[in-house]
Amino acid sequence: MSALFQNYARRPVHLVQGKGTIVTDDTGKEYLDFTSGIAVLSLGHAHPAIVEAIQQQSEKLWHTSNLFESPEQEKLAATLVEDTHLAHVFFCNSGAEANEAAIKMARKHTGKHVIITFEKSFHGRTFGAMSATGQDKIRQGFGPLLETFRTVPFNDIPALDAVIDDEVAAIMLEVIQGEGGVNQVTPAFAQAIADICAQKDILLIIDEVQTGITRTGTRYAYEQTVLKPDIVTLAKGLGGGFPIGAMLGTGELYDTFSPGTHGTTFGGNPLAVAVAQTVLDNVFQTEFINSVNEKSEYFLGKLKEALPTHKIVGSGLLLGIACEEDVSALVTKAEQAGLLLVSAGPNVIRLLPPLTVTTEEIDQAVDILSSILI
């Protein structure tokens, strides 16, 4: 019997090494990693710049309490909000923690308790984030949830209108629902949300844990819409493999989190900040962003050519292949053929290569995908 709790359906592959998009298991077999640790490895495995950042910082300072000033945190925060309408940042350790902070911020700032979320959303597995998540499979077995979340169908304007009243503090959504099926917000629904928030003085929280940090072809996915969030949450790709999360907010929220209202022991520690700054110094460059969009266009073209009967969804290098059947067996077949994938709901294959993936690696992945899907 394992000494580990069995809360993961682990695959029988023991990965021991990675470089770029390629990972190797303990038998020496190589795989194309199109999971990126589920949208985490922005620069791929063992990127030289990240290795150097960790080595250099590890020789200086690993950890210090947030009771002390941190110019490094200040620099990282400034990079995250540069050229946006956002102004301030709170650092934590994960996406779930960032969403917990966002929920607390919205409730404290407005003095209201109701937050609107959407079916098939995923915001995390801590109690508040789980209550916000619009999937029963995430919630089952844990007793009564927080009572002040109202979950409605995604992209359904009448359903959203029906739950708006004076008790609503915020609307919380993913611009692209990653875990829920690679579902994109429609322009009409985005406009409806923007109008409601403006007319009713409701805060807008956008969960960019999976979609942010250039994953979808812009720094943040909301930049591709009319939406102007009051709060943005980040994690995954921000650390390139090192645990870090962040909540970004507008200047109007500055006084809401006063000393003692919220905190974290490890959030924004020197090692995490050094790595995240290195990630942003690469992925926020215009040339890098352009390369992501070029590779996305190339990938989409190859997929549509190879799989003409399948619907291809998503943006940037967060793409999905919609299938009529359950995709779990297809994910296994791909793994056996040397391609690591992850699903998005029961019927969508999610494609999340490192942002540094090459066109040659895309070609190899498409060849494997066509062999198992046709």
GIWO-V32486 format. One record per residue. PHI is phi in whole degrees, 0 to 359 (none if undefined). Layout:
# GIWO-V32486
phi=(PHI & PHI)
This chain:
# GIWO-V32486
phi=(none & 290 & 281 & 266 & 299 & 264 & 267 & 238 & 273 & 288 & 274 & 279 & 229 & 253 & 280 & 237 & 203 & 212 & 212 & 66 & 264 & 262 & 238 & 233 & 266 & 287 & 261 & 94 & 287 & 258 & 225 & 277 & 267 & 258 & 252 & 52 & 64 & 63 & 69 & 263 & 278 & 305 & 256 & 80 & 282 & 53 & 297 & 305 & 293 & 288 & 302 & 295 & 298 & 295 & 299 & 293 & 291 & 296 & 272 & 249 & 199 & 270 & 209 & 211 & 295 & 289 & 287 & 250 & 297 & 219 & 301 & 292 & 297 & 301 & 294 & 297 & 298 & 297 & 295 & 293 & 261 & 302 & 59 & 233 & 274 & 276 & 228 & 222 & 223 & 244 & 261 & 220 & 243 & 200 & 292 & 299 & 294 & 297 & 289 & 299 & 297 & 296 & 297 & 297 & 299 & 297 & 291 & 290 & 292 & 269 & 74 & 249 & 239 & 276 & 234 & 271 & 231 & 229 & 300 & 72 & 285 & 218 & 237 & 130 & 243 & 288 & 295 & 293 & 295 & 294 & 295 & 283 & 288 & 266 & 221 & 299 & 297 & 281 & 266 & 296 & 94 & 249 & 76 & 300 & 268 & 299 & 277 & 256 & 254 & 244 & 253 & 233 & 299 & 288 & 64 & 244 & 295 & 301 & 296 & 292 & 304 & 291 & 253 & 275 & 210 & 286 & 270 & 280 & 272 & 202 & 250 & 235 & 208 & 260 & 296 & 233 & 285 & 287 & 295 & 279 & 133 & 55 & 262 & 264 & 293 & 279 & 304 & 294 & 290 & 299 & 295 & 297 & 297 & 301 & 294 & 298 & 297 & 290 & 285 & 257 & 56 & 254 & 287 & 244 & 254 & 247 & 276 & 251 & 303 & 263 & 269 & 278 & 62 & 74 & 303 & 258 & 100 & 224 & 308 & 231 & 295 & 298 & 295 & 269 & 231 & 277 & 289 & 231 & 293 & 277 & 223 & 232 & 248 & 224 & 188 & 35 & 297 & 299 & 263 & 58 & 124 & 261 & 295 & 199 & 227 & 206 & 242 & 256 & 216 & 282 & 298 & 295 & 267 & 306 & 279 & 290 & 264 & 272 & 309 & 95 & 279 & 202 & 188 & 200 & 286 & 260 & 302 & 72 & 291 & 304 & 295 & 296 & 294 & 298 & 292 & 298 & 297 & 296 & 301 & 294 & 300 & 266 & 280 & 267 & 284 & 304 & 298 & 292 & 300 & 299 & 293 & 297 & 292 & 295 & 292 & 297 & 298 & 296 & 299 & 300 & 298 & 294 & 295 & 293 & 290 & 280 & 232 & 295 & 266 & 258 & 275 & 254 & 233 & 112 & 209 & 60 & 249 & 241 & 239 & 221 & 248 & 281 & 235 & 283 & 260 & 298 & 267 & 302 & 293 & 292 & 297 & 295 & 299 & 297 & 301 & 297 & 272 & 99 & 231 & 269 & 229 & 221 & 274 & 228 & 76 & 285 & 238 & 231 & 273 & 264 & 245 & 226 & 291 & 305 & 293 & 266 & 306 & 263 & 295 & 296 & 291 & 298 & 301 & 297 & 296 & 296 & 300 & 292 & 299 & 293 & 290 & 262 & 254 & 255)
